[in-house]
Amino acid sequence: MKRRIISILFFTIAILLAIRIGEIPTLATEQTDALSEAQAGLSSAPENLGLNSTQFTVGDFSNYNGAKNNALLETSTMHTTGSTYDPLRAIRMTYYKNEQGAIWSNVDGGNYVNINQKQTLSLWMYFGAVKHKTANASFGDGMAFVLQNPANGVGSFAHNGNSIGTGETLGVWGIDTDTSVKDPATIAATAIPNSWALEFDTHANNNETTNDGFDEGIDGQHIAYANPSSPDTYKENSYGFLNLNHYFSMNHANVQNVDLHDGSWHHVTISWNPNTYKITYKFNDKNVDGSKGTNPIEVTTDKIQATEFGGHDALSTGKLQWGFTATNGEAYEPNLIAFESIPSSVEAEVTSDINDETQNKLIQTDTNDKNVSSGDKLAINYHLKYDSGNDKWKNDVATLQLPSDVTYINGNQEIGYITYDDGSDEPIYASELDTSTNTLTHTIGKDLSSSAPTKATITIYGIANDVTANTKVASQRSKFESDNLITNADTPEFTIKKVKPINLSLTQNNISVGNDQDAGILGNVTYTDQSTVDNSQVTVHAKLNGTNLDDFLLSDSTNLNNATSGSLNFKIPSAELTKETNTLEVYVEDSDDNQSTTSTVIITKKGGLALAVDDYSFGSINQVTASSLIPRKGVWNILVKDSRKNGTKDAWNLSAQTSGLYSGSKPFKGNIVFKKSNGIENLLTDQGKIPIANGYKTQDGEQTTNVGRSWNDSEGLMLKTNGVNAVGQYSGEMNWTLSDSV
């Protein structure tokens, strides 16, 4: 019996030894593979600022039962760095199993988020390859960006007493390891206090069990944000026999499913708006080669409350510490970070627009009209603006990728300038332009800072190429790289329109009109290629004596021939012809910005005659039986205004006629007569015009003759009775004719 027992024990031990011996090369290979995966990520890191070790502080885990902080600042060869500058330096948060890491901005060293100013953090993140080199190996948990008002400062990490948070906590969320806990506040108390976090979660913890249920309802890798220390972030659930066991899921905000461990570096931009207290974050907004991301994710959070950071009193300095936390449990991945900007160092931006100097039109990203014409003079602008920061924006090298289909001057000529808001400028030479790639590299001559100069504008001049068809010019991304900021600017896209010559032909270029006569402008609009003119797409521009008139379409009612393609017929009102010789300039422009040449019309006012008469009356009369003449009552001002040229040979002639006077329907028995100075009387009827007066132009300017004042009481217009008239008031109309012909 003893012998059998010994045999069994020996057999069991042999098996255990075999297992242990077999594990050693497997573990070594897996960890070596993990290290090489991290190396692959570091060696492919995009251009970045590098890291000054004084700007960051590795999290302090000394109070967490000897837990190790695996976060390191590393070079591309995975050597831990000191303070020496290395442009390829990055932060490695974790790379293998059961690791956790935290790194924080050094607030005392000037690295923080100032909530009273616009702040931008631009960075790259790496989460590993699509699959591990080691077969069947799983991926770890991911990383989180954290803003905190540090009660624990660099010691901040999810913890319960001396036990550090792992796995689904990502180092920032609460710890859910006790199946008896039912109160969300208990979980929240183990998270980083007074904080806000944005998670980049590579492993969905969606099992209905303790310590693995935070991502319940979420499948796959994702991005989301929440308030780690708020009980509202956590939801209690039950499971097991009689639901006696408890676990917690999380209330994530704005969950976005993404591919994180895909072998690529992912660009992230995080911005703080001091006016709205909102954070905007963008994911995949830029590709590794610097080009614009094709399908970026952009999210703006709800307003972040002061209570999330301990209340208003706790925010008196306006400074928040920021950093990253990461965890790997029984699975692993390389979690790497590289920076393009540090918010408190330099907060700045670059925008771009294009000024069409030919059409006096500014093209921006949100401009509706982005059309230019072949041959237009263009100014490509890049506007650099320093907002805030502890450092100067210095040693900035602009690598401009200029728009295509534009000809930039070759040779050693100056093709552009940088103008600063302190009034200075510097030239940019054509020799700085690589014409084979349309790339121009120029080092900004002056530092920008909070004191002048704070702004600079780079302007490059070019001419839109002559194209045979409408040509869309794509947006081009340029890079601005300095010691403390890497940023980009995109030119707006625009379209170069094919030239389609349009012509305006006016019927007359010299017009003479009378004093009160409108000037009629007639003409035709045609295309050189004989295509049909669409009146609704052609605008008429006119300028009279240097003053712009209202534009109108050929299809508008202003054009009296608006129904006929290309026909122009409009009038200049006489009231607007204020000079004896008036100059009218007219050109047309279609919706594709094709313009005709300007045609000029000289409008001459040849002068004219005008008559001004008022209502007049004759004296009161009693009933009479005999024929008699009734004189005029008061002075009759009958004004002839002659604005013809002095010396005009033709006399003016004034005549009159009337249909008589009436009291209601009762006619007056008698007639209005014109009595000449020689005593001859002419009756005024409606059968013909009776000459009243005439005269000649004898002086410059407008000459006025008061015909009524030339009569004495016994001549001129009078009323003659020829019978008895009933009592009443009689009235009628006098029709006057003033002409300069007999």
C-alpha positions in Angstrom: 0.0 0.0 0.0 2.8 2.4 0.8 4.5 1.6 -2.3 1.4 2.4 -4.4 1.1 5.8 -2.6 4.7 6.7 -3.2 4.3 5.8 -6.8 1.4 8.1 -7.2 3.1 11.0 -5.4 6.1 10.6 -7.6 4.0 10.6 -10.7 2.2 13.8 -9.6 5.4 15.6 -8.9 6.8 14.7 -12.2 3.8 16.2 -13.9 4.1 19.4 -12.0 7.7 19.7 -12.9 7.0 19.2 -16.5 4.4 22.0 -16.4 6.8 24.4 -14.8 9.6 23.6 -17.1 7.3 24.2 -20.1 6.0 27.6 -18.8 9.4 29.2 -18.6 10.0 29.7 -22.4 6.4 30.5 -23.0 6.4 33.4 -20.5 9.7 34.7 -21.7 8.6 34.6 -25.3 5.3 36.4 -24.6 7.0 39.2 -22.6 9.7 39.5 -25.3 7.0 39.8 -27.9 5.2 42.4 -25.8 8.4 44.4 -25.5 9.0 44.3 -29.2 5.4 45.4 -29.9 6.1 48.5 -27.7 9.4 49.0 -29.6 7.5 48.9 -32.9 5.1 51.6 -31.6 7.9 53.8 -30.4 9.9 53.5 -33.6 6.9 54.5 -35.7 6.0 57.5 -33.5 4.9 60.6 -35.5 6.9 63.8 -35.2 6.3 65.2 -31.8 7.7 67.8 -29.4 9.7 65.4 -27.4 9.4 65.7 -23.6 11.1 67.8 -21.1 11.1 65.6 -18.0 10.7 68.6 -15.8 7.2 69.1 -17.2 6.0 65.8 -15.9 6.0 63.8 -12.7 5.6 60.1 -12.6 2.7 59.1 -10.3 3.7 58.2 -6.7 2.5 54.7 -5.8 4.4 54.5 -2.5 1.2 54.3 -0.4 -0.2 51.4 -2.4 1.4 48.2 -0.9 4.5 48.4 -3.0 2.6 48.7 -6.4 4.9 49.7 -9.2 4.2 52.6 -11.5 5.3 51.4 -14.9 5.0 54.8 -16.7 8.3 55.8 -18.3 9.6 58.6 -20.5 11.4 56.8 -23.2 13.4 57.4 -26.4 12.6 55.7 -29.7 15.1 52.9 -28.6 13.2 52.4 -25.4 15.9 53.8 -23.2 14.6 55.7 -20.2 15.4 59.3 -20.7 16.9 62.0 -18.5 16.5 65.7 -19.1 18.3 65.7 -22.4 16.1 66.7 -25.3 15.1 63.8 -27.6 12.6 64.7 -30.4 11.3 61.1 -30.5 10.7 60.8 -26.9 7.3 59.4 -25.7 5.6 58.2 -22.6 5.2 54.4 -22.2 2.4 53.9 -19.7 2.3 50.0 -19.8 3.3 47.3 -22.1 2.8 43.9 -20.3 0.4 42.1 -17.9 -0.6 43.3 -14.5 0.9 46.7 -15.0 -0.4 50.1 -14.1 0.9 53.6 -14.8 0.2 57.2 -14.1 1.9 60.4 -15.2 0.9 63.9 -14.2 1.7 67.4 -15.3 4.1 69.3 -13.0 1.9 72.1 -11.9 4.7 73.8 -9.9 6.8 73.6 -13.0 4.2 75.5 -15.1 2.4 72.6 -16.7 -1.3 72.8 -16.1 -4.7 73.6 -17.6 -5.8 77.2 -16.9 -9.6 77.1 -16.8 -9.7 80.8 -17.3 -8.1 80.6 -20.8 -8.5 78.7 -23.9 -6.4 75.6 -23.6 -5.5 72.9 -26.2 -3.7 69.6 -25.8 -2.6 67.9 -29.0 -1.1 64.4 -28.8 -0.7 61.0 -30.4 -1.8 57.7 -28.7 -0.8 54.2 -29.5 -2.5 51.0 -28.3 -0.7 48.2 -30.1 -1.1 46.1 -33.2 -4.2 44.5 -34.6 -3.2 41.2 -32.9 -0.3 40.2 -30.6 2.7 38.3 -31.9 2.0 35.6 -29.3 -0.9 33.5 -30.5 -4.2 33.8 -28.6 -2.9 36.6 -26.4 -5.6 39.2 -25.4 -5.4 43.0 -25.2 -5.4 45.0 -22.0 -7.7 47.7 -20.7 -6.4 51.0 -22.2 -5.8 54.5 -20.9 -7.6 57.5 -19.6 -7.0 61.3 -19.8 -7.7 62.9 -16.5 -8.2 66.4 -15.3 -8.0 66.8 -11.5 -8.0 69.4 -8.8 -5.4 67.4 -7.0 -6.2 66.5 -3.4 -3.6 63.7 -3.8 -1.6 65.3 -6.6 0.9 62.9 -8.1 -0.4 60.2 -5.7 -3.7 60.1 -7.4 -4.9 56.7 -8.7 -7.9 54.6 -8.1 -7.5 52.8 -4.8 -9.3 51.3 -1.9 -7.2 51.8 1.2 -3.7 50.5 0.2 -5.0 48.4 -2.7 -4.5 50.0 -6.1 -7.2 49.9 -8.9 -6.5 47.5 -11.8 -8.3 46.3 -14.9 -11.6 48.1 -15.6 -10.7 51.0 -13.4 -8.1 52.2 -15.9 -6.6 53.8 -12.8 -9.2 56.5 -12.6 -12.7 54.9 -12.1 -13.9 53.4 -8.8 -13.0 49.9 -7.6 -15.7 47.2 -7.7 -14.3 44.1 -6.1 -16.6 43.6 -3.1 -19.8 41.7 -3.9 -21.5 43.1 -0.8 -21.3 46.8 -1.8 -24.6 48.2 -2.9 -24.0 52.0 -2.5 -22.6 53.8 -5.6 -21.0 56.3 -3.3 -18.8 53.6 -1.9 -17.5 52.9 -5.4 -17.1 56.6 -6.2 -15.1 57.1 -3.1 -12.4 54.8 -4.5 -12.0 56.8 -7.8 -9.7 59.7 -8.3 -11.5 62.6 -6.5 -12.3 66.0 -7.9 -11.7 64.8 -11.5 -13.0 64.4 -15.0 -11.9 61.6 -17.3 -12.0 60.6 -20.9 -11.4 56.9 -21.4 -9.8 55.1 -24.3 -11.0 51.6 -23.5 -9.5 48.7 -25.4 -11.3 46.0 -23.5 -15.1 46.0 -23.0 -15.8 44.8 -19.4 -19.4 43.9 -20.1 -19.8 40.7 -17.9 -22.6 40.8 -15.3 -20.2 40.2 -12.4 -18.1 42.0 -9.9 -15.0 43.8 -11.2 -15.9 43.2 -14.8 -19.2 45.0 -15.5 -18.4 48.7 -16.0 -19.0 48.5 -19.8 -22.3 46.7 -19.6 -24.2 47.3 -22.8 -21.1 48.3 -24.7 -19.4 46.1 -27.2 -15.8 46.5 -28.3 -13.3 49.2 -28.0 -14.6 52.7 -27.3 -14.2 56.3 -26.1 -16.4 57.9 -23.5 -16.2 60.3 -20.6 -17.6 60.7 -17.1 -17.0 62.1 -13.6 -15.0 59.4 -11.8 -15.8 60.5 -8.2 -19.6 61.1 -8.7 -21.9 58.4 -7.4 -24.1 59.1 -10.4 -21.5 57.6 -12.6 -22.1 54.1 -11.1 -25.2 51.9 -11.3 -25.8 49.0 -8.9 -26.8 45.6 -10.2 -27.4 42.2 -8.6 -26.7 38.6 -9.6 -26.3 35.1 -8.2 -28.5 33.2 -5.7 -31.3 35.4 -4.5 -29.4 38.3 -6.1 -27.2 38.5 -3.0 -24.2 39.5 -5.0 -23.7 43.0 -6.4 -21.7 44.6 -9.2 -21.6 48.0 -10.8 -21.9 49.2 -14.3 -21.0 52.7 -15.4 -23.1 55.5 -16.9 -20.8 56.6 -19.7 -21.3 59.8 -21.6 -21.2 59.8 -25.4 -19.9 56.3 -26.1 -18.0 56.2 -29.5 -17.0 52.8 -30.8 -13.5 53.0 -32.4 -10.6 50.8 -33.3 -7.8 51.6 -30.9 -5.3 48.7 -31.2 -4.9 48.7 -35.0 -1.2 49.2 -35.3 -1.6 52.9 -35.9 -0.9 56.0 -33.9 -4.1 58.0 -33.3 -4.2 61.8 -33.1 -6.3 63.3 -30.3 -7.0 67.0 -29.7 -8.6 68.1 -26.4 -9.7 71.7 -26.0 -11.0 73.6 -23.0 -13.5 76.5 -23.6 -13.3 79.0 -20.7 -16.5 80.7 -21.7 -18.7 77.6 -21.8 -16.8 75.4 -19.4 -17.0 72.6 -22.0 -14.4 70.3 -23.4 -14.2 69.4 -27.0 -12.2 66.3 -28.0 -11.4 65.1 -31.5 -10.2 61.6 -32.3 -8.4 60.7 -35.5 -8.5 64.3 -36.7 -5.1 63.9 -38.2 -3.2 61.2 -40.0 0.4 60.2 -39.2 1.7 61.9 -42.3 0.1 65.1 -41.1 -2.9 65.1 -43.5 -6.4 65.7 -42.3 -8.2 62.7 -40.9 -11.0 61.4 -43.2 -13.5 60.4 -40.6 -12.7 62.2 -37.3 -14.8 61.9 -34.2 -15.6 65.3 -32.6 -17.5 65.6 -29.3 -18.3 68.6 -27.2 -19.2 67.7 -23.6 -22.0 69.1 -21.4 -21.0 72.0 -19.2 -18.5 70.7 -16.6 -19.6 71.8 -13.2 -17.3 73.3 -10.6 -18.5 70.7 -8.1 -16.7 68.1 -10.2 -13.4 69.7 -9.1 -14.4 70.4 -5.5 -16.4 73.6 -6.0 -15.7 77.2 -6.8 -13.6 77.8 -3.7 -11.3 74.9 -4.6 -10.7 76.4 -8.0 -9.4 79.8 -6.9 -6.0 79.3 -8.6 -7.7 78.4 -11.9 -5.2 75.6 -12.4 -6.1 71.9 -13.0 -3.5 69.1 -13.1 -3.8 66.8 -16.1 -2.3 63.5 -16.8 -2.9 59.9 -18.0 -3.6 56.7 -16.2 -3.5 53.1 -17.6 -3.9 49.5 -16.5 -3.4 46.1 -17.8 -4.8 43.0 -16.1 -4.2 39.5 -17.3 -4.0 40.8 -20.8 -1.6 43.4 -22.2 -0.8 46.0 -24.8 1.7 48.9 -25.3 0.1 52.1 -24.2 2.1 55.0 -25.6 1.7 58.8 -25.7 3.5 61.5 -27.7 2.7 65.2 -27.6 2.4 68.0 -30.1 1.4 70.8 -27.7 1.3 71.4 -23.9 -1.5 73.9 -23.1 0.2 76.0 -20.5 3.4 76.3 -22.6 2.0 77.8 -25.7 -1.6 78.2 -26.6 -1.8 79.3 -30.3 -3.5 78.7 -33.5 -3.1 79.0 -37.3 -5.9 79.6 -39.7 -5.9 80.0 -43.5 -7.9 81.9 -46.1 -7.5 83.0 -49.7 -8.1 86.5 -50.9 -9.1 86.9 -54.6 -7.6 90.3 -55.2 -9.0 90.5 -58.7 -12.6 90.1 -57.5 -12.0 91.6 -54.0 -13.4 88.4 -52.5 -12.2 86.5 -49.4 -12.5 82.7 -49.4 -12.7 80.9 -46.1 -13.6 77.4 -45.1 -17.2 78.3 -44.4 -17.6 80.7 -47.4 -20.4 79.8 -49.8 -18.9 81.4 -52.9 -15.5 79.7 -53.4 -15.1 80.4 -57.1 -12.2 82.2 -58.7 -11.6 82.8 -62.4 -8.6 81.8 -64.5 -6.1 84.6 -64.3 -7.3 86.0 -60.9 -4.6 87.3 -58.6 -4.7 85.3 -55.4 -3.2 85.9 -51.9 -2.8 82.6 -49.9 -2.9 83.7 -46.2 -1.8 81.9 -43.0 -2.8 83.7 -39.8 -0.7 82.9 -36.7 -2.2 84.0 -33.4 -0.6 83.6 -30.0 -3.3 83.4 -27.3 -1.5 82.6 -24.0 1.2 80.5 -22.3 4.2 80.5 -20.1 6.6 80.4 -23.1 7.2 82.2 -26.3 6.2 80.6 -29.6 9.7 80.5 -31.0 11.8 78.8 -33.7 8.7 78.1 -35.7 9.3 76.5 -39.1 6.4 76.8 -41.5 6.2 74.1 -44.1 3.5 75.4 -46.5 1.8 73.0 -48.9 0.5 75.5 -51.3 -2.7 75.0 -53.4 -2.3 73.4 -56.9 -3.3 75.0 -60.2 -1.8 78.3 -59.1 1.3 79.8 -60.6 3.7 81.2 -58.0 6.5 83.5 -59.3 9.8 81.7 -60.0 13.4 82.9 -59.5 14.7 85.0 -56.7 11.8 87.4 -56.6 9.8 88.0 -53.4 6.6 85.9 -53.7 5.3 86.8 -50.3 5.7 88.5 -47.0 5.2 87.9 -43.3 3.6 90.9 -41.6 3.5 91.2 -37.8 1.1 93.1 -35.7 4.0 95.3 -34.4 4.2 96.9 -37.9 7.2 95.0 -39.1 7.5 92.5 -42.0 9.9 90.2 -43.7 10.1 88.9 -47.3 9.6 85.4 -48.6 11.6 84.5 -51.7 10.7 82.3 -54.6 13.9 80.4 -54.0 12.2 79.0 -50.8 9.6 77.3 -52.9 10.1 73.8 -54.3 8.1 74.1 -57.5 8.0 70.3 -58.1 5.9 69.8 -55.0 4.5 73.3 -54.3 6.1 73.1 -50.9 7.6 76.3 -49.3 9.6 76.2 -46.1 10.3 79.3 -44.1 11.4 80.0 -40.6 9.3 82.6 -38.9 11.7 85.4 -38.1 10.2 86.7 -34.9 9.0 85.0 -31.7 5.3 85.5 -30.9 4.3 86.0 -27.3 1.8 87.8 -25.0 3.6 91.1 -25.9 3.9 92.4 -29.4 4.2 90.8 -31.8 1.3 88.4 -30.9 0.2 87.8 -34.5 1.8 87.2 -37.8 0.3 86.7 -41.3 2.1 84.8 -44.0 0.9 85.8 -47.5 2.0 84.0 -50.7 1.0 85.5 -54.0 0.0 83.6 -57.1 -2.2 83.6 -60.2 -4.9 81.1 -60.9 -4.0 79.0 -63.8 -5.9 79.2 -67.1 -8.0 76.0 -67.1 -9.9 74.4 -69.9 -12.7 73.2 -67.6 -13.9 74.2 -64.1 -11.2 72.9 -61.8 -11.7 72.1 -58.1 -8.6 72.8 -56.1 -8.3 70.7 -52.9 -7.6 71.9 -49.5 -3.9 71.6 -48.6 -2.5 71.1 -45.1 0.5 73.0 -43.9 2.6 72.3 -40.8 4.0 74.7 -38.2 6.7 73.1 -36.0 8.4 74.9 -33.2 10.2 74.0 -29.9 6.9 73.9 -28.0 4.1 73.5 -30.5 3.3 71.5 -33.6 0.1 72.5 -35.3 -1.5 72.6 -38.8 -3.6 74.8 -41.0 -5.7 73.9 -44.0 -6.3 76.2 -46.9 -9.9 76.3 -48.0 -10.8 74.4 -51.1 -11.9 76.5 -54.1 -12.8 76.2 -57.8 -11.1 77.8 -60.7 -13.7 78.7 -63.3 -13.0 78.3 -67.0 -13.0 81.7 -68.7 -16.1 82.2 -70.8 -15.8 85.6 -72.5 -18.9 87.6 -72.2 -19.5 90.7 -74.3 -21.7 93.8 -73.8 -22.5 95.8 -76.9 -24.5 99.1 -76.4 -26.6 100.6 -79.2 -25.4 104.2 -78.5 -22.4 105.6 -76.7 -23.6 109.2 -76.9 -27.1 110.2 -76.0 -28.8 113.6 -75.8 -32.0 114.1 -73.8 -34.3 116.9 -72.9 -34.4 118.5 -69.5 -37.1 116.2 -68.1 -36.4 113.2 -70.3 -35.1 109.8 -69.1 -32.1 108.3 -70.9 -32.8 105.0 -72.5 -29.9 102.5 -72.5 -30.1 99.8 -75.1 -27.7 96.9 -75.8 -27.1 93.2 -76.1 -25.2 90.6 -74.1 -23.5 87.7 -75.8 -21.0 84.9 -75.2 -18.0 84.5 -77.5 -18.8 80.8 -77.9 -22.4 81.7 -79.0 -23.9 79.9 -76.0 -27.3 81.1 -74.8 -27.4 83.9 -72.3 -29.4 83.0 -69.2 -30.9 86.4 -68.1 -31.3 85.2 -64.5 -27.5 84.5 -64.3 -26.3 87.9 -65.6 -26.0 90.9 -63.4 -25.8 94.5 -64.8 -23.4 96.8 -62.9 -23.7 100.6 -63.7 -22.0 103.7 -62.4 -23.3 107.2 -63.1 -21.0 110.1 -62.6 -18.8 108.0 -60.3 -21.7 106.8 -58.1 -22.7 103.1 -58.2 -26.3 102.5 -59.2 -28.3 99.5 -57.9 -27.3 96.2 -59.6 -30.0 94.3 -61.4 -30.3 91.0 -63.2 -31.2 90.9 -66.9 -34.3 89.0 -65.8 -35.4 91.8 -63.4 -38.2 94.2 -64.2 -35.6 97.0 -64.4 -34.6 95.5 -67.7 -37.6 96.4 -69.9 -36.6 93.5 -72.3 -36.2 90.9 -69.6 -38.0 88.2 -71.5 -35.5 88.3 -74.4 -32.2 86.4 -73.9 -29.3 88.8 -73.7 -31.4 91.9 -74.5 -30.7 95.0 -72.3 -33.1 98.0 -72.1 -33.1 100.2 -69.0 -33.6 103.8 -68.2 -31.7 106.4 -66.2 -34.3 108.7 -64.6 -34.0 112.4 -65.6 -33.7 113.3 -61.9 -30.4 111.5 -61.7 -29.0 113.3 -64.7 -27.7 116.2 -62.6 -25.0 117.5 -65.0 -25.1 118.9 -68.5 -22.7 116.1 -69.5 -23.2 112.8 -67.6 -21.0 109.7 -67.7 -22.5 106.3 -67.4 -20.3 103.2 -67.1 -21.9 99.7 -67.6 -20.6 96.2 -67.5 -22.2 92.7 -67.0 -21.1 89.7 -65.0 -22.4 86.2 -65.0 -22.7 83.8 -62.0 -19.4 82.2 -62.9 -17.7 85.6 -62.4 -17.1 86.1 -66.2 -17.1 89.9 -66.8 -17.5 92.0 -69.9 -15.4 95.0 -70.5 -16.8 98.3 -69.3 -18.8 100.4 -71.8 -19.1 104.1 -71.4 -22.1 106.2 -72.4 -22.0 110.0 -72.5 -25.5 111.4 -71.7 -25.9 115.1 -72.6 -28.8 117.2 -71.4 -29.7 119.5 -74.3 -31.9 121.7 -72.1 -35.6 122.3 -72.4 -38.7 124.3 -71.5 -40.8 124.1 -68.4 -44.0 125.8 -67.4 -45.2 126.5 -63.9 -48.8 127.7 -63.3 -51.0 127.7 -60.3 -54.8 127.9 -59.8 -56.1 131.4 -60.5 -59.4 133.2 -60.4 -61.3 136.1 -61.8 -63.0 138.8 -59.8 -66.5 138.3 -58.3 -69.4 139.5 -60.4 -73.1 140.3 -59.9 -75.8 139.3 -62.3 -75.5 141.5 -65.4 -77.6 141.8 -68.5 -75.0 143.5 -70.7 -71.8 142.1 -72.1 -68.7 143.0 -70.0 -65.0 142.1 -69.3 -64.2 140.7 -65.9 -60.6 141.3 -64.8 -58.2 138.8 -63.2 -58.1 138.6 -59.4 -54.6 139.1 -58.0 -51.3 138.4 -59.7 -51.2 135.5 -62.2 -47.7 133.9 -62.1 -47.4 132.1 -65.4 -43.7 131.0 -65.4 -41.8 129.9 -68.5 -38.5 128.3 -67.5 -36.0 128.1 -70.4 -32.9 125.9 -69.8 -31.9 125.7 -73.4 -28.5 126.9 -74.6 -27.9 130.6 -74.8 -28.4 131.8 -78.3 -30.9 129.1 -79.3 -32.6 130.5 -82.4 -36.0 128.9 -81.9 -38.4 131.0 -79.8 -40.6 129.4 -77.2 -44.3 129.7 -77.7 -47.0 129.5 -75.1 -50.6 128.8 -76.0 -53.8 127.9 -74.2 -57.3 126.5 -74.6 -60.3 125.7 -72.4 -63.7 124.0 -72.6 -65.2 126.8 -70.5 -66.4 127.4 -66.9 -69.2 125.5 -65.1 -71.1 125.6 -61.9 -71.9 121.9 -61.5 -73.4 121.1 -64.9 -74.5 124.7 -65.6 -72.2 126.4 -68.1 -71.1 130.0 -67.7 -72.6 132.3 -70.3 -69.4 133.8 -71.7 -65.8 133.0 -72.5 -62.3 133.4 -71.3 -60.6 135.8 -73.8 -57.1 136.8 -74.4 -56.9 140.5 -75.0 -53.8 141.8 -76.7 -52.3 145.2 -76.1 -53.8 146.4 -79.4 -57.3 145.6 -78.1 -57.9 142.5 -80.2 -59.7 139.8 -78.3 -59.4 136.1 -79.0 -61.9 133.7 -77.4 -60.4 130.6 -75.7 -62.3 127.5 -76.6 -61.6 123.8 -76.9 -61.5 124.1 -80.7 -57.9 125.3 -81.0 -54.9 126.8 -79.2 -54.7 130.6 -78.8 -51.2 132.1 -78.7 -50.5 133.8 -75.4 -46.8 134.7 -75.4 -43.4 133.9 -76.9 -39.8 134.6 -76.2 -36.1 133.8 -76.8 -33.2 132.5 -74.7 -30.9 135.4 -74.1 -28.8 134.4 -71.1 -26.8 131.5 -69.7 -28.4 129.1 -67.3 -32.1 128.8 -66.6 -34.0 131.8 -67.8 -37.4 132.4 -66.3 -40.1 134.6 -67.9 -43.2 135.5 -65.8 -45.8 136.0 -68.6 -48.6 137.0 -66.2 -46.6 139.9 -64.8 -46.2 141.4 -68.3 -49.9 142.2 -68.5 -51.6 145.3 -67.2 -55.2 145.3 -65.9 -56.7 145.9 -69.4 -54.9 143.1 -71.2 -54.1 139.5 -71.0 -56.5 136.8 -69.9 -59.9 138.1 -68.9 -63.5 136.8 -68.5 -66.2 138.1 -70.9 -69.9 137.7 -70.2 -72.5 137.5 -72.9 -75.7 137.1 -70.9 -77.3 136.7 -67.4 -75.6 134.0 -65.2 -77.2 132.5 -62.2 -75.6 133.0 -58.8 -72.8 130.4 -58.1 -69.1 129.5 -58.3 -67.9 128.6 -61.7 -64.6 126.7 -62.4 -62.8 125.0 -65.3 -59.5 123.8 -66.6 -57.0 125.7 -68.7 -54.8 123.6 -71.0 -51.4 125.1 -71.6 -48.9 124.2 -74.3 -45.3 125.3 -74.2 -43.1 124.5 -77.2 -40.0 125.6 -79.0 -41.6 125.2 -82.4 -44.3 127.1 -84.2 
